[in-house]
């Protein structure tokens, strides 16, 4: 494999790893929101506030929970 191909392959692998980590974090946050809603009887908004979810991300997580 030439150096260019190897570099492209390594960049692709790195992007895949980063995307996987990001997806794992999002799934963990969604699980935390659901657990707080279930165990504490909280609304989506209350659960996200307690987890200090940034305002700009709240819509994304709300949409995922529906």
Phi and psi restraints in degrees (range 20) as a CNS / XPLOR table:
assign (resid 1 and name C) (resid 2 and name N)
       (resid 2 and name CA) (resid 2 and name C) 1.0 -76.3 20.0 2
assign (resid 2 and name N) (resid 2 and name CA)
       (resid 2 and name C) (resid 3 and name N) 1.0 163.8 20.0 2
assign (resid 2 and name C) (resid 3 and name N)
       (resid 3 and name CA) (resid 3 and name C) 1.0 -60.6 20.0 2
assign (resid 3 and name N) (resid 3 and name CA)
       (resid 3 and name C) (resid 4 and name N) 1.0 -37.1 20.0 2
assign (resid 3 and name C) (resid 4 and name N)
       (resid 4 and name CA) (resid 4 and name C) 1.0 -63.9 20.0 2
assign (resid 4 and name N) (resid 4 and name CA)
       (resid 4 and name C) (resid 5 and name N) 1.0 -46.7 20.0 2
assign (resid 4 and name C) (resid 5 and name N)
       (resid 5 and name CA) (resid 5 and name C) 1.0 -61.8 20.0 2
assign (resid 5 and name N) (resid 5 and name CA)
       (resid 5 and name C) (resid 6 and name N) 1.0 -40.7 20.0 2
assign (resid 5 and name C) (resid 6 and name N)
       (resid 6 and name CA) (resid 6 and name C) 1.0 -64.1 20.0 2
assign (resid 6 and name N) (resid 6 and name CA)
       (resid 6 and name C) (resid 7 and name N) 1.0 -41.0 20.0 2
assign (resid 6 and name C) (resid 7 and name N)
       (resid 7 and name CA) (resid 7 and name C) 1.0 -63.5 20.0 2
assign (resid 7 and name N) (resid 7 and name CA)
       (resid 7 and name C) (resid 8 and name N) 1.0 -42.0 20.0 2
assign (resid 7 and name C) (resid 8 and name N)
       (resid 8 and name CA) (resid 8 and name C) 1.0 -64.6 20.0 2
assign (resid 8 and name N) (resid 8 and name CA)
       (resid 8 and name C) (resid 9 and name N) 1.0 -42.9 20.0 2
assign (resid 8 and name C) (resid 9 and name N)
       (resid 9 and name CA) (resid 9 and name C) 1.0 -61.6 20.0 2
assign (resid 9 and name N) (resid 9 and name CA)
       (resid 9 and name C) (resid 10 and name N) 1.0 -44.9 20.0 2
assign (resid 9 and name C) (resid 10 and name N)
       (resid 10 and name CA) (resid 10 and name C) 1.0 -63.9 20.0 2
assign (resid 10 and name N) (resid 10 and name CA)
       (resid 10 and name C) (resid 11 and name N) 1.0 -38.7 20.0 2
assign (resid 10 and name C) (resid 11 and name N)
       (resid 11 and name CA) (resid 11 and name C) 1.0 -64.5 20.0 2
assign (resid 11 and name N) (resid 11 and name CA)
       (resid 11 and name C) (resid 12 and name N) 1.0 -40.3 20.0 2
assign (resid 11 and name C) (resid 12 and name N)
       (resid 12 and name CA) (resid 12 and name C) 1.0 -63.9 20.0 2
assign (resid 12 and name N) (resid 12 and name CA)
       (resid 12 and name C) (resid 13 and name N) 1.0 -42.2 20.0 2
assign (resid 12 and name C) (resid 13 and name N)
       (resid 13 and name CA) (resid 13 and name C) 1.0 -63.1 20.0 2
assign (resid 13 and name N) (resid 13 and name CA)
       (resid 13 and name C) (resid 14 and name N) 1.0 -44.3 20.0 2
assign (resid 13 and name C) (resid 14 and name N)
       (resid 14 and name CA) (resid 14 and name C) 1.0 -61.8 20.0 2
assign (resid 14 and name N) (resid 14 and name CA)
       (resid 14 and name C) (resid 15 and name N) 1.0 -43.0 20.0 2
assign (resid 14 and name C) (resid 15 and name N)
       (resid 15 and name CA) (resid 15 and name C) 1.0 -61.4 20.0 2
assign (resid 15 and name N) (resid 15 and name CA)
       (resid 15 and name C) (resid 16 and name N) 1.0 -41.2 20.0 2
assign (resid 15 and name C) (resid 16 and name N)
       (resid 16 and name CA) (resid 16 and name C) 1.0 -63.2 20.0 2
assign (resid 16 and name N) (resid 16 and name CA)
       (resid 16 and name C) (resid 17 and name N) 1.0 -41.6 20.0 2
assign (resid 16 and name C) (resid 17 and name N)
       (resid 17 and name CA) (resid 17 and name C) 1.0 -63.2 20.0 2
assign (resid 17 and name N) (resid 17 and name CA)
       (resid 17 and name C) (resid 18 and name N) 1.0 -46.0 20.0 2
assign (resid 17 and name C) (resid 18 and name N)
       (resid 18 and name CA) (resid 18 and name C) 1.0 -62.0 20.0 2
assign (resid 18 and name N) (resid 18 and name CA)
       (resid 18 and name C) (resid 19 and name N) 1.0 -41.9 20.0 2
assign (resid 18 and name C) (resid 19 and name N)
       (resid 19 and name CA) (resid 19 and name C) 1.0 -65.1 20.0 2
assign (resid 19 and name N) (resid 19 and name CA)
       (resid 19 and name C) (resid 20 and name N) 1.0 -40.2 20.0 2
assign (resid 19 and name C) (resid 20 and name N)
       (resid 20 and name CA) (resid 20 and name C) 1.0 -63.3 20.0 2
assign (resid 20 and name N) (resid 20 and name CA)
       (resid 20 and name C) (resid 21 and name N) 1.0 -41.1 20.0 2
assign (resid 20 and name C) (resid 21 and name N)
       (resid 21 and name CA) (resid 21 and name C) 1.0 -63.6 20.0 2
assign (resid 21 and name N) (resid 21 and name CA)
       (resid 21 and name C) (resid 22 and name N) 1.0 -44.7 20.0 2
assign (resid 21 and name C) (resid 22 and name N)
       (resid 22 and name CA) (resid 22 and name C) 1.0 -60.9 20.0 2
assign (resid 22 and name N) (resid 22 and name CA)
       (resid 22 and name C) (resid 23 and name N) 1.0 -43.6 20.0 2
assign (resid 22 and name C) (resid 23 and name N)
       (resid 23 and name CA) (resid 23 and name C) 1.0 -64.4 20.0 2
assign (resid 23 and name N) (resid 23 and name CA)
       (resid 23 and name C) (resid 24 and name N) 1.0 -38.4 20.0 2
assign (resid 23 and name C) (resid 24 and name N)
       (resid 24 and name CA) (resid 24 and name C) 1.0 -64.3 20.0 2
assign (resid 24 and name N) (resid 24 and name CA)
       (resid 24 and name C) (resid 25 and name N) 1.0 -40.8 20.0 2
assign (resid 24 and name C) (resid 25 and name N)
       (resid 25 and name CA) (resid 25 and name C) 1.0 -63.3 20.0 2
assign (resid 25 and name N) (resid 25 and name CA)
       (resid 25 and name C) (resid 26 and name N) 1.0 -45.1 20.0 2
assign (resid 25 and name C) (resid 26 and name N)
       (resid 26 and name CA) (resid 26 and name C) 1.0 -62.3 20.0 2
assign (resid 26 and name N) (resid 26 and name CA)
       (resid 26 and name C) (resid 27 and name N) 1.0 -41.7 20.0 2
assign (resid 26 and name C) (resid 27 and name N)
       (resid 27 and name CA) (resid 27 and name C) 1.0 -63.5 20.0 2
assign (resid 27 and name N) (resid 27 and name CA)
       (resid 27 and name C) (resid 28 and name N) 1.0 -38.6 20.0 2
assign (resid 27 and name C) (resid 28 and name N)
       (resid 28 and name CA) (resid 28 and name C) 1.0 -64.3 20.0 2
assign (resid 28 and name N) (resid 28 and name CA)
       (resid 28 and name C) (resid 29 and name N) 1.0 -40.8 20.0 2
assign (resid 28 and name C) (resid 29 and name N)
       (resid 29 and name CA) (resid 29 and name C) 1.0 -65.7 20.0 2
assign (resid 29 and name N) (resid 29 and name CA)
       (resid 29 and name C) (resid 30 and name N) 1.0 -44.1 20.0 2
assign (resid 29 and name C) (resid 30 and name N)
       (resid 30 and name CA) (resid 30 and name C) 1.0 -61.2 20.0 2
assign (resid 30 and name N) (resid 30 and name CA)
       (resid 30 and name C) (resid 31 and name N) 1.0 -41.2 20.0 2
assign (resid 30 and name C) (resid 31 and name N)
       (resid 31 and name CA) (resid 31 and name C) 1.0 -63.1 20.0 2
assign (resid 31 and name N) (resid 31 and name CA)
       (resid 31 and name C) (resid 32 and name N) 1.0 -41.6 20.0 2
assign (resid 31 and name C) (resid 32 and name N)
       (resid 32 and name CA) (resid 32 and name C) 1.0 -63.3 20.0 2
assign (resid 32 and name N) (resid 32 and name CA)
       (resid 32 and name C) (resid 33 and name N) 1.0 -42.6 20.0 2
assign (resid 32 and name C) (resid 33 and name N)
       (resid 33 and name CA) (resid 33 and name C) 1.0 -61.7 20.0 2
assign (resid 33 and name N) (resid 33 and name CA)
       (resid 33 and name C) (resid 34 and name N) 1.0 -48.6 20.0 2
assign (resid 33 and name C) (resid 34 and name N)
       (resid 34 and name CA) (resid 34 and name C) 1.0 -60.2 20.0 2
assign (resid 34 and name N) (resid 34 and name CA)
       (resid 34 and name C) (resid 35 and name N) 1.0 -43.5 20.0 2
assign (resid 34 and name C) (resid 35 and name N)
       (resid 35 and name CA) (resid 35 and name C) 1.0 -63.0 20.0 2
assign (resid 35 and name N) (resid 35 and name CA)
       (resid 35 and name C) (resid 36 and name N) 1.0 -42.0 20.0 2
assign (resid 35 and name C) (resid 36 and name N)
       (resid 36 and name CA) (resid 36 and name C) 1.0 -64.7 20.0 2
assign (resid 36 and name N) (resid 36 and name CA)
       (resid 36 and name C) (resid 37 and name N) 1.0 -39.8 20.0 2
assign (resid 36 and name C) (resid 37 and name N)
       (resid 37 and name CA) (resid 37 and name C) 1.0 -63.4 20.0 2
assign (resid 37 and name N) (resid 37 and name CA)
       (resid 37 and name C) (resid 38 and name N) 1.0 -42.3 20.0 2
assign (resid 37 and name C) (resid 38 and name N)
       (resid 38 and name CA) (resid 38 and name C) 1.0 -72.8 20.0 2
assign (resid 38 and name N) (resid 38 and name CA)
       (resid 38 and name C) (resid 39 and name N) 1.0 -49.6 20.0 2
assign (resid 38 and name C) (resid 39 and name N)
       (resid 39 and name CA) (resid 39 and name C) 1.0 -79.2 20.0 2
assign (resid 39 and name N) (resid 39 and name CA)
       (resid 39 and name C) (resid 40 and name N) 1.0 -33.0 20.0 2
assign (resid 39 and name C) (resid 40 and name N)
       (resid 40 and name CA) (resid 40 and name C) 1.0 -99.6 20.0 2
assign (resid 40 and name N) (resid 40 and name CA)
       (resid 40 and name C) (resid 41 and name N) 1.0 -10.6 20.0 2
assign (resid 40 and name C) (resid 41 and name N)
       (resid 41 and name CA) (resid 41 and name C) 1.0 71.5 20.0 2
assign (resid 41 and name N) (resid 41 and name CA)
       (resid 41 and name C) (resid 42 and name N) 1.0 24.8 20.0 2
assign (resid 41 and name C) (resid 42 and name N)
       (resid 42 and name CA) (resid 42 and name C) 1.0 -85.4 20.0 2
assign (resid 42 and name N) (resid 42 and name CA)
       (resid 42 and name C) (resid 43 and name N) 1.0 158.3 20.0 2
assign (resid 42 and name C) (resid 43 and name N)
       (resid 43 and name CA) (resid 43 and name C) 1.0 -77.3 20.0 2
assign (resid 43 and name N) (resid 43 and name CA)
       (resid 43 and name C) (resid 44 and name N) 1.0 168.8 20.0 2
assign (resid 43 and name C) (resid 44 and name N)
       (resid 44 and name CA) (resid 44 and name C) 1.0 -56.9 20.0 2
assign (resid 44 and name N) (resid 44 and name CA)
       (resid 44 and name C) (resid 45 and name N) 1.0 -43.8 20.0 2
assign (resid 44 and name C) (resid 45 and name N)
       (resid 45 and name CA) (resid 45 and name C) 1.0 -62.7 20.0 2
assign (resid 45 and name N) (resid 45 and name CA)
       (resid 45 and name C) (resid 46 and name N) 1.0 -43.8 20.0 2
assign (resid 45 and name C) (resid 46 and name N)
       (resid 46 and name CA) (resid 46 and name C) 1.0 -63.4 20.0 2
assign (resid 46 and name N) (resid 46 and name CA)
       (resid 46 and name C) (resid 47 and name N) 1.0 -42.3 20.0 2
assign (resid 46 and name C) (resid 47 and name N)
       (resid 47 and name CA) (resid 47 and name C) 1.0 -64.0 20.0 2
assign (resid 47 and name N) (resid 47 and name CA)
       (resid 47 and name C) (resid 48 and name N) 1.0 -42.9 20.0 2
assign (resid 47 and name C) (resid 48 and name N)
       (resid 48 and name CA) (resid 48 and name C) 1.0 -68.3 20.0 2
assign (resid 48 and name N) (resid 48 and name CA)
       (resid 48 and name C) (resid 49 and name N) 1.0 -36.3 20.0 2
assign (resid 48 and name C) (resid 49 and name N)
       (resid 49 and name CA) (resid 49 and name C) 1.0 -63.3 20.0 2
assign (resid 49 and name N) (resid 49 and name CA)
       (resid 49 and name C) (resid 50 and name N) 1.0 -43.7 20.0 2
assign (resid 49 and name C) (resid 50 and name N)
       (resid 50 and name CA) (resid 50 and name C) 1.0 -65.9 20.0 2
assign (resid 50 and name N) (resid 50 and name CA)
       (resid 50 and name C) (resid 51 and name N) 1.0 -29.3 20.0 2
assign (resid 50 and name C) (resid 51 and name N)
       (resid 51 and name CA) (resid 51 and name C) 1.0 -88.1 20.0 2
assign (resid 51 and name N) (resid 51 and name CA)
       (resid 51 and name C) (resid 52 and name N) 1.0 -1.6 20.0 2
assign (resid 51 and name C) (resid 52 and name N)
       (resid 52 and name CA) (resid 52 and name C) 1.0 57.8 20.0 2
assign (resid 52 and name N) (resid 52 and name CA)
       (resid 52 and name C) (resid 53 and name N) 1.0 44.8 20.0 2
assign (resid 52 and name C) (resid 53 and name N)
       (resid 53 and name CA) (resid 53 and name C) 1.0 -71.2 20.0 2
assign (resid 53 and name N) (resid 53 and name CA)
       (resid 53 and name C) (resid 54 and name N) 1.0 128.8 20.0 2
assign (resid 53 and name C) (resid 54 and name N)
       (resid 54 and name CA) (resid 54 and name C) 1.0 -60.4 20.0 2
assign (resid 54 and name N) (resid 54 and name CA)
       (resid 54 and name C) (resid 55 and name N) 1.0 144.6 20.0 2
assign (resid 54 and name C) (resid 55 and name N)
       (resid 55 and name CA) (resid 55 and name C) 1.0 -51.1 20.0 2
assign (resid 55 and name N) (resid 55 and name CA)
       (resid 55 and name C) (resid 56 and name N) 1.0 -42.0 20.0 2
assign (resid 55 and name C) (resid 56 and name N)
       (resid 56 and name CA) (resid 56 and name C) 1.0 -69.6 20.0 2
assign (resid 56 and name N) (resid 56 and name CA)
       (resid 56 and name C) (resid 57 and name N) 1.0 -11.7 20.0 2
assign (resid 56 and name C) (resid 57 and name N)
       (resid 57 and name CA) (resid 57 and name C) 1.0 -104.5 20.0 2
assign (resid 57 and name N) (resid 57 and name CA)
       (resid 57 and name C) (resid 58 and name N) 1.0 -10.9 20.0 2
assign (resid 57 and name C) (resid 58 and name N)
       (resid 58 and name CA) (resid 58 and name C) 1.0 -62.4 20.0 2
assign (resid 58 and name N) (resid 58 and name CA)
       (resid 58 and name C) (resid 59 and name N) 1.0 -40.0 20.0 2
assign (resid 58 and name C) (resid 59 and name N)
       (resid 59 and name CA) (resid 59 and name C) 1.0 -62.6 20.0 2
assign (resid 59 and name N) (resid 59 and name CA)
       (resid 59 and name C) (resid 60 and name N) 1.0 -42.3 20.0 2
assign (resid 59 and name C) (resid 60 and name N)
       (resid 60 and name CA) (resid 60 and name C) 1.0 -58.5 20.0 2
assign (resid 60 and name N) (resid 60 and name CA)
       (resid 60 and name C) (resid 61 and name N) 1.0 -46.7 20.0 2
assign (resid 60 and name C) (resid 61 and name N)
       (resid 61 and name CA) (resid 61 and name C) 1.0 -72.3 20.0 2
assign (resid 61 and name N) (resid 61 and name CA)
       (resid 61 and name C) (resid 62 and name N) 1.0 -36.6 20.0 2
assign (resid 61 and name C) (resid 62 and name N)
       (resid 62 and name CA) (resid 62 and name C) 1.0 -60.9 20.0 2
assign (resid 62 and name N) (resid 62 and name CA)
       (resid 62 and name C) (resid 63 and name N) 1.0 -43.4 20.0 2
assign (resid 62 and name C) (resid 63 and name N)
       (resid 63 and name CA) (resid 63 and name C) 1.0 -63.3 20.0 2
assign (resid 63 and name N) (resid 63 and name CA)
       (resid 63 and name C) (resid 64 and name N) 1.0 -36.4 20.0 2
assign (resid 63 and name C) (resid 64 and name N)
       (resid 64 and name CA) (resid 64 and name C) 1.0 -69.2 20.0 2
assign (resid 64 and name N) (resid 64 and name CA)
       (resid 64 and name C) (resid 65 and name N) 1.0 -28.5 20.0 2
assign (resid 64 and name C) (resid 65 and name N)
       (resid 65 and name CA) (resid 65 and name C) 1.0 -82.3 20.0 2
assign (resid 65 and name N) (resid 65 and name CA)
       (resid 65 and name C) (resid 66 and name N) 1.0 -15.1 20.0 2
